[in-house]
Amino acid sequence: MEVQQQDRGHSKCLLDSFGQTQKYNPPSAPQHTLCTLQHHHAPIATQNHTHTTIDHHVSTTPHHNHIPSMPQHYPPTTVQHHTPNTPYHDTPTASHHHISTTPLHHITTIHDHQKVDIKWTPQYGRYLVASRDISAGEVLLREAPLLVLPKLDSNPTCLSCLKRLKHEDWCGCGGCGGPLCHPHCPGTNHMAEECSLLRRLGLREAPHIDALLKELNILIGPLRLLLLMQESLSAKDILLSLESHKEKRLKMAIGNFIQEHILGGLRSRLGLEVNPDTVHHVCGVLDTNAFEVSLDQGDRGRALCVLASMMNHSCLPNAQRWYSEGQIIVQASRDIAEGCPILINYTQTLWGTQARATHLSTFKMFLCKCERCADPTELGSHLSSVRCRECDDDLLVPPAESRGHWKCHGCGVGVDNDTVEIMVRAGAGALSKLREADITTASLILEHLKNILGHSHYVVMQAKQALLHAIVMNSKLQDLASEDLKKAVYLSQDLLDLTFLVEPGLTRLRGLLLYQLAEAHTELLGRGESAEEHKGGKTPKDDVGSRKSEGRMEKSLEDGTSLEGKVKKKQEEEESRKGKGERSQVDGKSLKGKRENIRGEGESKEEKIKGEGESKEEKIKGKGERKEEKIKGKGERKEEKIKGEGESKEGGERRKEAQSRDVPISPQHIQRLLNQVKECESILQFDRLLPNVQDLSSRVQVLAAHHLHV
Ligand SMILES: C[S@@+](CC[C@H](N)C(=O)[O-])C[C@H]1O[C@@H](n2cnc3c(N)ncnc32)[C@H](O)[C@@H]1O
């Protein structure tokens, strides 16, 4: 496709041949999606003028007990109020607010099997609920985004297909000079109107100037939204109805940034006459509602999906989203009963409570009050707890109140928040070095972090994840020592245990960990070796074993505070919660069967509870030994600290011993591996990793045929 100059004096965009009615309409999007909004065209402002006027008034001022106004030209429907059998207990039940949810409703009804409704409460705003019982793994909705945008960072990104480009390695659009991956890029996102406005930035004249690319990067999102609003009344109505937290943001640093750089940039650099209110609103809409997505080619971008953006947040979610073939897919990760909210995680599973709270209050303007946030131990995972330097044996647990002291369960010492923050910051600094680290470096950093923060902290867990990644994803497994492969097996099992507490269900993280576990195990089995199993055998002390430090180890399973106790309790809770779920049958399989699959790896509940590292009996026996070790070990540990080993000598030796011990391959090993790969394949069905999983699955079949003689 050739880039041509237009008569009017501004360039014709590469994508002109797609025509106006195709704008923002991803090729694979079904006809009945939001993209049909393009039928309602408003005239496009002429670009011959020095200033283009985009002047929308934002009428969505959030108000107490007042539902944000929605477009009027749709028949109003009644908002359903939340029923009290859900985590949203404070929902009003008496009052009846009326709201036109129709633009959103319109989207929900386009689906053959409508599974979601929209509800509203003053505290939570609008949110999606399941309109019938849903089983884990079910797809709840698919939606083509209204807009797709580059990710907010300074790297050049193809304006049309959003491919991330190497710094000097891109061609400039013949019109505006903006980055494109190829003159014939098949993407559909860089449109004529945008192209002619961006020309004023001067990228054609100075294409590789960092400052200009950064400017482009911050302006492109709001600009695309403003152009869409100008072009389509329906889109405008919908966008104005989305939450932006404009009023709150105006009082914050982000408000000043938008005023100065975005409003200023749109006006002075692109020559647009824009209403400040509208600009603040669209920026807020993007920050509040757009999802960061992994695009099909693997690059990151932002997608604004109207219906999916109605999902509220929980740090203990029951749903997750994927982006595949130009659509957002929302999938239940756990069973969801009719009327219950569909909740996704706006943050990361492996972040501690303070990190999650900072993100949510800064970018999403709310404080999460979920079960995990309310529990200082984070559901027994101790992801935020740090190593107590005083007694060296136990963990400092965060205070229930934000101002209180962190308390050690073992020696009772109290430490203030600032001290802990310094420790965490020191640890988090080391994490950045882990991104591209090789196995040796990643192992060293992990040991260093354990030494600073203890074994359970989220920074340490992220380091474990990075080491696992370095072993399984960044290396040729055939070239690795069996030691490293066994390490990968232990790390993935440890992280799987953690997800059972803080992210139960059929989640991407579980799928990824199962994949990594199975890859490492398959390579080992191919060598005629096996890793010491998590259940049945003992896990090395520095992994699951040591996450329950001595103090906590002394607690029995029954009191529910040890890791096993939590896991057991969780399983029991799931069991009783699922009692009702038994009635629902999917593919002839009971939910119980599914649950076993979730908990997975083909083992019985009994095995799981008892098998997470050691039997109860061993624990009781171990108690005495540990006490003894504790007394005698103080001196040793001091010495070890100086040496900076970060784990007890015995622990290290036990780990090495466990890793190098020959474990005979049994049919159970093979069966478990088959189950893991099968589960992983079903979890990652929308993930870009799927081809790798399918390849692994074939290799496991061959291995199974060999070992099971089938
Ligand atoms: C993507 S929107 C979700 C839809 C939104 N509730 C609405 O009415 O438009 C994100 C916003 O929803 C609200 N929200 C989401 N999860 C919440 C939660 N767990 N508690 C309180 N507010 C929440 C916050 O205002 C947040 O900025």
The ligand as an SDF file (V2000), in Angstrom:
LIG
                    3D

 27 29  0  0  0  0  0  0  0  0999 V2000
  -13.1890   -0.7910   35.8610 C   0  0  0  0  0  0  0  0  0  0  0  0
  -14.2510    0.1010   36.8940 S   0  0  0  0  0  0  0  0  0  0  0  0
  -15.4280   -1.1110   37.3730 C   0  0  0  0  0  0  0  0  0  0  0  0
  -16.8270   -0.6090   37.1290 C   0  0  0  0  0  0  0  0  0  0  0  0
  -17.2420    0.4790   38.0610 C   0  0  0  0  0  0  0  0  0  0  0  0
  -17.6530   -0.0970   39.3420 N   0  0  0  0  0  0  0  0  0  0  0  0
  -18.3200    1.3620   37.4760 C   0  0  0  0  0  0  0  0  0  0  0  0
  -19.3390    1.5970   38.1310 O   0  0  0  0  0  0  0  0  0  0  0  0
  -18.1350    1.8660   36.3660 O   0  0  0  0  0  0  0  0  0  0  0  0
  -13.1980    0.2690   38.2850 C   0  0  0  0  0  0  0  0  0  0  0  0
  -13.7790    1.0870   39.3890 C   0  0  0  0  0  0  0  0  0  0  0  0
  -14.7830    0.3380   40.0930 O   0  0  0  0  0  0  0  0  0  0  0  0
  -14.6900    0.5630   41.4930 C   0  0  0  0  0  0  0  0  0  0  0  0
  -14.3090   -0.6980   42.1530 N   0  0  0  0  0  0  0  0  0  0  0  0
  -13.8480   -1.8170   41.5670 C   0  0  0  0  0  0  0  0  0  0  0  0
  -13.6420   -2.7930   42.4620 N   0  0  0  0  0  0  0  0  0  0  0  0
  -13.9530   -2.2840   43.6600 C   0  0  0  0  0  0  0  0  0  0  0  0
  -13.9240   -2.8060   44.9870 C   0  0  0  0  0  0  0  0  0  0  0  0
  -13.5380   -4.0510   45.2520 N   0  0  0  0  0  0  0  0  0  0  0  0
  -14.3020   -1.9760   46.0010 N   0  0  0  0  0  0  0  0  0  0  0  0
  -14.6970   -0.7050   45.7410 C   0  0  0  0  0  0  0  0  0  0  0  0
  -14.7500   -0.1570   44.4940 N   0  0  0  0  0  0  0  0  0  0  0  0
  -14.3850   -0.9350   43.4710 C   0  0  0  0  0  0  0  0  0  0  0  0
  -13.6200    1.6300   41.6700 C   0  0  0  0  0  0  0  0  0  0  0  0
  -14.2290    2.8650   41.6670 O   0  0  0  0  0  0  0  0  0  0  0  0
  -12.7730    1.4500   40.4410 C   0  0  0  0  0  0  0  0  0  0  0  0
  -12.0510    2.5920   40.0920 O   0  0  0  0  0  0  0  0  0  0  0  0
  1  2  1  0
  2  3  1  0
  2 10  1  0
  3  4  1  0
  4  5  1  0
  5  6  1  0
  5  7  1  0
  7  8  2  0
  7  9  1  0
 10 11  1  0
 11 12  1  0
 11 26  1  0
 12 13  1  0
 13 14  1  0
 13 24  1  0
 14 15  1  0
 14 23  1  0
 15 16  2  0
 16 17  1  0
 17 18  1  0
 17 23  2  0
 18 19  1  0
 18 20  2  0
 20 21  1  0
 21 22  2  0
 22 23  1  0
 24 25  1  0
 24 26  1  0
 26 27  1  0
M  CHG  2   2   1   9  -1
M  END
$$$$
